[in-house]
Amino acid sequence: MSGPAPASGCPTLEPVGALGEAVAAMLRRDPPARRSRMPSIDTALDDLPTGTDLLADLDAQRTWFVLAELDGRGVVGVSDKWNEHPDVAAVRHRLGDALERAIRERVDPVMHCSADDLASRISQDLSELDTPPLSAHLRSHGTVEQYRDFLRHRSLYHLREADPHTTAIPRLTGQAKAGLVEIQYDEYGGGRIERMHSTLFARSMAALGLDTGYAAYLNALPAVTLAWINSLTLFASRRRLRGAIVGHLLALECTSSLPNKRYAEGLRRLGLGSAATAFFDEHVEADAVHEQIALHDMAIPLLRSEPAQSVEVLIGFRAAILFDADVGRHLLRGWSVTDA
């Protein structure tokens, strides 16, 4: 028999609305032998906000995160058998469809792009999309408490860094697959646990006195942060969105080298040592290399072999940039930074 997830899994869902309450009640039970009627869940799904308002709905975002984790680390105290149960599949299908519609609306307009035009298209997007000065602020003015806040928000992604993107490996072929594997090999530390990027991030958190438990801050984080990570797990949950996974990773590799340099400089300014900075220092060099691999050895080859994936690639690319910017603005406003 399949027991509950270990303590290293995702924390139990703490409901903040009707959907979370109904889903939490379902997951507290043993999975029934067959699909059951779920009127309270159906009603809660019917009552959710539509369009981009869903991205700001904490009930929906927290519930999706936990449902997605049933297929990841598992959820503490919840039977692993729920992951393949039709009741969970039904909720994930409806909520996932609503989330996908919200993401597409948030990133529009996205038009088809050829492999030959991809480099210029993403360059144009990067020049036009509005991003807040988060890394510049932390480098020059950030306090230890602001860095703690920053790491808490980032922890939902970085403590499992690479895992959602890795789901695309069996869904790709040829050079695109090889390029993704090359990047992921580095993300997982080249086979050395102490060099895994998730390990390095946990060390940064520990150096600032934070809880390094997996998703430890889930139930304290706002919808804007959950939507940032949930967009990625949605892409990972659907094979047809493999292009969005590629585009999402492409965006991260194209935009993270300079910000990580600034984050490390700010930590050193505050007198923190290598335990705090190693994660960011690693990404300065690694992502400069990965940027070229992600574009020329992964994304462009994907569009050459599957031209129809171009819109999905650009949706993933724009989602990564826009949702990360949303989190950055939220943090800066919370710190009363006037140019956020």
KEMARBA-484664 format. One record per residue (C-alpha): residue in one letter; x, y, z. Coordinates in steps of 0.2 Angstrom, whole numbers. Example, Ala and Ser with C-alpha at 12.3 -4.5 7.8 and 13.67 -1.06 7.14 Angstrom:
<atoms>
<residuo=a; xx=62; yy=-22; zz=39>
<residuo=s; xx=68; yy=-5; zz=36>
</atoms>
This chain:
<atoms>
<residuo=m; xx=0; yy=0; zz=0>
<residuo=s; xx=5; yy=18; zz=-3>
<residuo=g; xx=7; yy=28; zz=13>
<residuo=p; xx=8; yy=47; zz=16>
<residuo=a; xx=22; yy=58; zz=9>
<residuo=p; xx=37; yy=59; zz=20>
<residuo=a; xx=41; yy=75; zz=31>
<residuo=s; xx=52; yy=81; zz=17>
<residuo=g; xx=37; yy=84; zz=6>
<residuo=c; xx=26; yy=99; zz=3>
<residuo=p; xx=17; yy=106; zz=19>
<residuo=t; xx=-1; yy=102; zz=21>
<residuo=l; xx=-13; yy=114; zz=13>
<residuo=e; xx=-19; yy=128; zz=24>
<residuo=p; xx=-36; yy=133; zz=16>
<residuo=v; xx=-40; yy=152; zz=14>
<residuo=g; xx=-56; yy=149; zz=4>
<residuo=a; xx=-69; yy=138; zz=-1>
<residuo=l; xx=-59; yy=128; zz=-14>
<residuo=g; xx=-45; yy=125; zz=-2>
<residuo=e; xx=-56; yy=120; zz=12>
<residuo=a; xx=-65; yy=107; zz=0>
<residuo=v; xx=-49; yy=100; zz=-7>
<residuo=a; xx=-40; yy=99; zz=10>
<residuo=a; xx=-55; yy=89; zz=17>
<residuo=m; xx=-54; yy=77; zz=2>
<residuo=l; xx=-36; yy=74; zz=5>
<residuo=r; xx=-38; yy=71; zz=23>
<residuo=r; xx=-48; yy=55; zz=19>
<residuo=d; xx=-42; yy=39; zz=12>
<residuo=p; xx=-44; yy=38; zz=-7>
<residuo=p; xx=-60; yy=30; zz=-12>
<residuo=a; xx=-60; yy=15; zz=-23>
<residuo=r; xx=-69; yy=25; zz=-37>
<residuo=r; xx=-73; yy=43; zz=-42>
<residuo=s; xx=-85; yy=51; zz=-30>
<residuo=r; xx=-96; yy=66; zz=-32>
<residuo=m; xx=-88; yy=82; zz=-26>
<residuo=p; xx=-102; yy=96; zz=-26>
<residuo=s; xx=-92; yy=107; zz=-14>
<residuo=i; xx=-77; yy=107; zz=-25>
<residuo=d; xx=-87; yy=110; zz=-41>
<residuo=t; xx=-96; yy=125; zz=-33>
<residuo=a; xx=-80; yy=132; zz=-27>
<residuo=l; xx=-72; yy=130; zz=-44>
<residuo=d; xx=-87; yy=138; zz=-52>
<residuo=d; xx=-86; yy=153; zz=-40>
<residuo=l; xx=-67; yy=157; zz=-44>
<residuo=p; xx=-62; yy=173; zz=-52>
<residuo=t; xx=-60; yy=172; zz=-71>
<residuo=g; xx=-46; yy=179; zz=-82>
<residuo=t; xx=-31; yy=187; zz=-75>
<residuo=d; xx=-40; yy=190; zz=-58>
<residuo=l; xx=-37; yy=171; zz=-55>
<residuo=l; xx=-18; yy=175; zz=-53>
<residuo=a; xx=-22; yy=186; zz=-38>
<residuo=d; xx=-33; yy=173; zz=-30>
<residuo=l; xx=-24; yy=166; zz=-15>
<residuo=d; xx=-36; yy=151; zz=-13>
<residuo=a; xx=-34; yy=145; zz=-31>
<residuo=q; xx=-15; yy=148; zz=-31>
<residuo=r; xx=-12; yy=139; zz=-15>
<residuo=t; xx=-23; yy=125; zz=-19>
<residuo=w; xx=-15; yy=122; zz=-36>
<residuo=f; xx=2; yy=122; zz=-28>
<residuo=v; xx=-2; yy=108; zz=-17>
<residuo=l; xx=-11; yy=98; zz=-30>
<residuo=a; xx=4; yy=99; zz=-41>
<residuo=e; xx=15; yy=94; zz=-27>
<residuo=l; xx=5; yy=77; zz=-26>
<residuo=d; xx=15; yy=73; zz=-42>
<residuo=g; xx=31; yy=80; zz=-35>
<residuo=r; xx=38; yy=79; zz=-18>
<residuo=g; xx=21; yy=73; zz=-11>
<residuo=v; xx=11; yy=82; zz=3>
<residuo=v; xx=15; yy=78; zz=21>
<residuo=g; xx=1; yy=67; zz=28>
<residuo=v; xx=-8; yy=64; zz=12>
<residuo=s; xx=-8; yy=47; zz=4>
<residuo=d; xx=2; yy=46; zz=-12>
<residuo=k; xx=-12; yy=36; zz=-20>
<residuo=w; xx=-22; yy=53; zz=-22>
<residuo=n; xx=-10; yy=58; zz=-36>
<residuo=e; xx=-17; yy=46; zz=-48>
<residuo=h; xx=-35; yy=46; zz=-41>
<residuo=p; xx=-48; yy=53; zz=-53>
<residuo=d; xx=-55; yy=65; zz=-41>
<residuo=v; xx=-39; yy=74; zz=-40>
<residuo=a; xx=-37; yy=73; zz=-59>
<residuo=a; xx=-54; yy=81; zz=-61>
<residuo=v; xx=-49; yy=96; zz=-50>
<residuo=r; xx=-32; yy=98; zz=-58>
<residuo=h; xx=-40; yy=98; zz=-75>
<residuo=r; xx=-53; yy=111; zz=-71>
<residuo=l; xx=-41; yy=122; zz=-61>
<residuo=g; xx=-27; yy=120; zz=-73>
<residuo=d; xx=-38; yy=125; zz=-88>
<residuo=a; xx=-43; yy=141; zz=-79>
<residuo=l; xx=-25; yy=144; zz=-74>
<residuo=e; xx=-19; yy=142; zz=-92>
<residuo=r; xx=-32; yy=154; zz=-98>
<residuo=a; xx=-26; yy=167; zz=-86>
<residuo=i; xx=-8; yy=165; zz=-90>
<residuo=r; xx=-12; yy=166; zz=-109>
<residuo=e; xx=-22; yy=182; zz=-106>
<residuo=r; xx=-8; yy=189; zz=-95>
<residuo=v; xx=6; yy=187; zz=-108>
<residuo=d; xx=-4; yy=191; zz=-124>
<residuo=p; xx=-1; yy=196; zz=-138>
<residuo=v; xx=10; yy=182; zz=-143>
<residuo=m; xx=12; yy=179; zz=-162>
<residuo=h; xx=20; yy=164; zz=-172>
<residuo=c; xx=39; yy=166; zz=-174>
<residuo=s; xx=51; yy=156; zz=-185>
<residuo=a; xx=67; yy=148; zz=-178>
<residuo=d; xx=77; yy=161; zz=-188>
<residuo=d; xx=68; yy=175; zz=-180>
<residuo=l; xx=68; yy=169; zz=-162>
<residuo=a; xx=84; yy=178; zz=-156>
<residuo=s; xx=77; yy=195; zz=-162>
<residuo=r; xx=60; yy=192; zz=-155>
<residuo=i; xx=66; yy=188; zz=-138>
<residuo=s; xx=78; yy=203; zz=-138>
<residuo=q; xx=63; yy=214; zz=-143>
<residuo=d; xx=53; yy=207; zz=-128>
<residuo=l; xx=67; yy=210; zz=-116>
<residuo=s; xx=68; yy=228; zz=-122>
<residuo=e; xx=50; yy=231; zz=-121>
<residuo=l; xx=44; yy=222; zz=-105>
<residuo=d; xx=44; yy=232; zz=-89>
<residuo=t; xx=54; yy=225; zz=-75>
<residuo=p; xx=57; yy=232; zz=-58>
<residuo=p; xx=75; yy=237; zz=-51>
<residuo=l; xx=75; yy=223; zz=-38>
<residuo=s; xx=93; yy=217; zz=-40>
<residuo=a; xx=99; yy=235; zz=-41>
<residuo=h; xx=90; yy=239; zz=-25>
<residuo=l; xx=97; yy=224; zz=-15>
<residuo=r; xx=114; yy=227; zz=-21>
<residuo=s; xx=115; yy=245; zz=-16>
<residuo=h; xx=102; yy=247; zz=-2>
<residuo=g; xx=96; yy=230; zz=3>
<residuo=t; xx=95; yy=225; zz=22>
<residuo=v; xx=97; yy=208; zz=29>
<residuo=e; xx=79; yy=207; zz=33>
<residuo=q; xx=75; yy=212; zz=15>
<residuo=y; xx=86; yy=198; zz=9>
<residuo=r; xx=77; yy=186; zz=20>
<residuo=d; xx=61; yy=191; zz=13>
<residuo=f; xx=68; yy=189; zz=-5>
<residuo=l; xx=74; yy=172; zz=-1>
<residuo=r; xx=58; yy=166; zz=7>
<residuo=h; xx=49; yy=171; zz=-9>
<residuo=r; xx=61; yy=163; zz=-21>
<residuo=s; xx=62; yy=147; zz=-10>
<residuo=l; xx=47; yy=139; zz=-18>
<residuo=y; xx=56; yy=138; zz=-35>
<residuo=h; xx=75; yy=137; zz=-30>
<residuo=l; xx=73; yy=123; zz=-17>
<residuo=r; xx=67; yy=112; zz=-32>
<residuo=e; xx=77; yy=121; zz=-45>
<residuo=a; xx=77; yy=112; zz=-62>
<residuo=d; xx=64; yy=99; zz=-57>
<residuo=p; xx=49; yy=106; zz=-67>
<residuo=h; xx=60; yy=110; zz=-82>
<residuo=t; xx=67; yy=92; zz=-82>
<residuo=t; xx=49; yy=86; zz=-86>
<residuo=a; xx=52; yy=92; zz=-104>
<residuo=i; xx=67; yy=80; zz=-107>
<residuo=p; xx=56; yy=65; zz=-112>
<residuo=r; xx=45; yy=76; zz=-122>
<residuo=l; xx=59; yy=83; zz=-133>
<residuo=t; xx=69; yy=75; zz=-147>
<residuo=g; xx=86; yy=77; zz=-155>
<residuo=q; xx=96; yy=93; zz=-152>
<residuo=a; xx=83; yy=102; zz=-142>
<residuo=k; xx=83; yy=87; zz=-129>
<residuo=a; xx=102; yy=87; zz=-129>
<residuo=g; xx=103; yy=105; zz=-125>
<residuo=l; xx=91; yy=104; zz=-111>
<residuo=v; xx=100; yy=89; zz=-104>
<residuo=e; xx=117; yy=99; zz=-104>
<residuo=i; xx=109; yy=113; zz=-95>
<residuo=q; xx=100; yy=102; zz=-82>
<residuo=y; xx=116; yy=92; zz=-79>
<residuo=d; xx=124; yy=108; zz=-72>
<residuo=e; xx=108; yy=113; zz=-62>
<residuo=y; xx=110; yy=96; zz=-53>
<residuo=g; xx=128; yy=100; zz=-49>
<residuo=g; xx=136; yy=88; zz=-62>
<residuo=g; xx=131; yy=73; zz=-51>
<residuo=r; xx=138; yy=81; zz=-34>
<residuo=i; xx=125; yy=84; zz=-21>
<residuo=e; xx=135; yy=98; zz=-13>
<residuo=r; xx=135; yy=108; zz=-30>
<residuo=m; xx=116; yy=105; zz=-34>
<residuo=h; xx=109; yy=123; zz=-36>
<residuo=s; xx=95; yy=118; zz=-24>
<residuo=t; xx=108; yy=113; zz=-11>
<residuo=l; xx=117; yy=130; zz=-14>
<residuo=f; xx=101; yy=140; zz=-12>
<residuo=a; xx=97; yy=130; zz=5>
<residuo=r; xx=114; yy=135; zz=11>
<residuo=s; xx=110; yy=154; zz=7>
<residuo=m; xx=94; yy=152; zz=16>
<residuo=a; xx=103; yy=144; zz=31>
<residuo=a; xx=116; yy=158; zz=31>
<residuo=l; xx=102; yy=171; zz=34>
<residuo=g; xx=94; yy=161; zz=47>
<residuo=l; xx=79; yy=154; zz=37>
<residuo=d; xx=70; yy=138; zz=37>
<residuo=t; xx=77; yy=127; zz=23>
<residuo=g; xx=63; yy=114; zz=23>
<residuo=y; xx=54; yy=111; zz=7>
<residuo=a; xx=41; yy=124; zz=3>
<residuo=a; xx=42; yy=129; zz=22>
<residuo=y; xx=35; yy=146; zz=18>
<residuo=l; xx=21; yy=141; zz=6>
<residuo=n; xx=7; yy=146; zz=18>
<residuo=a; xx=15; yy=163; zz=22>
<residuo=l; xx=17; yy=168; zz=4>
<residuo=p; xx=5; yy=179; zz=-7>
<residuo=a; xx=-4; yy=174; zz=-23>
<residuo=v; xx=8; yy=184; zz=-34>
<residuo=t; xx=22; yy=173; zz=-28>
<residuo=l; xx=12; yy=157; zz=-30>
<residuo=a; xx=6; yy=162; zz=-48>
<residuo=w; xx=25; yy=164; zz=-53>
<residuo=i; xx=29; yy=146; zz=-48>
<residuo=n; xx=12; yy=139; zz=-53>
<residuo=s; xx=14; yy=145; zz=-71>
<residuo=l; xx=29; yy=134; zz=-72>
<residuo=t; xx=21; yy=118; zz=-64>
<residuo=l; xx=6; yy=120; zz=-75>
<residuo=f; xx=18; yy=120; zz=-91>
<residuo=a; xx=26; yy=105; zz=-83>
<residuo=s; xx=10; yy=95; zz=-80>
<residuo=r; xx=5; yy=96; zz=-99>
<residuo=r; xx=15; yy=88; zz=-113>
<residuo=r; xx=7; yy=100; zz=-126>
<residuo=l; xx=15; yy=114; zz=-116>
<residuo=r; xx=33; yy=107; zz=-118>
<residuo=g; xx=37; yy=123; zz=-129>
<residuo=a; xx=32; yy=134; zz=-114>
<residuo=i; xx=44; yy=124; zz=-103>
<residuo=v; xx=58; yy=128; zz=-115>
<residuo=g; xx=53; yy=146; zz=-117>
<residuo=h; xx=52; yy=148; zz=-98>
<residuo=l; xx=70; yy=141; zz=-96>
<residuo=l; xx=76; yy=151; zz=-110>
<residuo=a; xx=70; yy=167; zz=-101>
<residuo=l; xx=79; yy=162; zz=-85>
<residuo=e; xx=95; yy=159; zz=-93>
<residuo=c; xx=94; yy=175; zz=-103>
<residuo=t; xx=91; yy=186; zz=-89>
<residuo=s; xx=98; yy=180; zz=-73>
<residuo=s; xx=117; yy=182; zz=-74>
<residuo=l; xx=118; yy=201; zz=-70>
<residuo=p; xx=105; yy=201; zz=-57>
<residuo=n; xx=113; yy=186; zz=-48>
<residuo=k; xx=130; yy=196; zz=-48>
<residuo=r; xx=121; yy=210; zz=-40>
<residuo=y; xx=113; yy=199; zz=-27>
<residuo=a; xx=130; yy=192; zz=-22>
<residuo=e; xx=137; yy=210; zz=-21>
<residuo=g; xx=124; yy=215; zz=-10>
<residuo=l; xx=126; yy=201; zz=2>
<residuo=r; xx=145; yy=204; zz=3>
<residuo=r; xx=141; yy=222; zz=6>
<residuo=l; xx=132; yy=216; zz=21>
<residuo=g; xx=146; yy=206; zz=27>
<residuo=l; xx=140; yy=189; zz=23>
<residuo=g; xx=152; yy=176; zz=16>
<residuo=s; xx=152; yy=162; zz=4>
<residuo=a; xx=139; yy=151; zz=12>
<residuo=a; xx=126; yy=165; zz=7>
<residuo=t; xx=134; yy=170; zz=-9>
<residuo=a; xx=139; yy=154; zz=-17>
<residuo=f; xx=122; yy=151; zz=-26>
<residuo=f; xx=122; yy=168; zz=-34>
<residuo=d; xx=140; yy=167; zz=-38>
<residuo=e; xx=137; yy=150; zz=-47>
<residuo=h; xx=124; yy=158; zz=-58>
<residuo=v; xx=134; yy=172; zz=-64>
<residuo=e; xx=146; yy=161; zz=-74>
<residuo=a; xx=134; yy=146; zz=-77>
<residuo=d; xx=120; yy=156; zz=-84>
<residuo=a; xx=131; yy=166; zz=-95>
<residuo=v; xx=136; yy=150; zz=-103>
<residuo=h; xx=118; yy=142; zz=-102>
<residuo=e; xx=111; yy=157; zz=-111>
<residuo=q; xx=119; yy=152; zz=-127>
<residuo=i; xx=115; yy=134; zz=-125>
<residuo=a; xx=97; yy=138; zz=-121>
<residuo=l; xx=95; yy=148; zz=-137>
<residuo=h; xx=106; yy=140; zz=-150>
<residuo=d; xx=106; yy=122; zz=-144>
<residuo=m; xx=88; yy=120; zz=-136>
<residuo=a; xx=75; yy=133; zz=-141>
<residuo=i; xx=80; yy=136; zz=-159>
<residuo=p; xx=82; yy=117; zz=-163>
<residuo=l; xx=65; yy=114; zz=-155>
<residuo=l; xx=57; yy=127; zz=-167>
<residuo=r; xx=66; yy=119; zz=-182>
<residuo=s; xx=59; yy=102; zz=-178>
<residuo=e; xx=42; yy=108; zz=-172>
<residuo=p; xx=38; yy=125; zz=-179>
<residuo=a; xx=20; yy=124; zz=-172>
<residuo=q; xx=28; yy=126; zz=-154>
<residuo=s; xx=34; yy=144; zz=-157>
<residuo=v; xx=19; yy=152; zz=-148>
<residuo=e; xx=21; yy=141; zz=-133>
<residuo=v; xx=39; yy=145; zz=-132>
<residuo=l; xx=35; yy=163; zz=-132>
<residuo=i; xx=21; yy=161; zz=-119>
<residuo=g; xx=33; yy=152; zz=-108>
<residuo=f; xx=47; yy=165; zz=-111>
<residuo=r; xx=35; yy=180; zz=-107>
<residuo=a; xx=27; yy=171; zz=-92>
<residuo=a; xx=44; yy=169; zz=-84>
<residuo=i; xx=48; yy=187; zz=-87>
<residuo=l; xx=32; yy=195; zz=-82>
<residuo=f; xx=28; yy=184; zz=-67>
<residuo=d; xx=45; yy=187; zz=-60>
<residuo=a; xx=43; yy=206; zz=-62>
<residuo=d; xx=26; yy=205; zz=-53>
<residuo=v; xx=35; yy=197; zz=-38>
<residuo=g; xx=49; yy=210; zz=-39>
<residuo=r; xx=36; yy=224; zz=-39>
<residuo=h; xx=27; yy=216; zz=-24>
<residuo=l; xx=43; yy=215; zz=-14>
<residuo=l; xx=49; yy=233; zz=-18>
<residuo=r; xx=32; yy=240; zz=-13>
<residuo=g; xx=32; yy=230; zz=3>
<residuo=w; xx=49; yy=238; zz=7>
<residuo=s; xx=42; yy=256; zz=2>
<residuo=v; xx=54; yy=258; zz=-12>
<residuo=t; xx=47; yy=272; zz=-22>
<residuo=d; xx=53; yy=267; zz=-40>
<residuo=a; xx=45; yy=250; zz=-40>
</atoms>
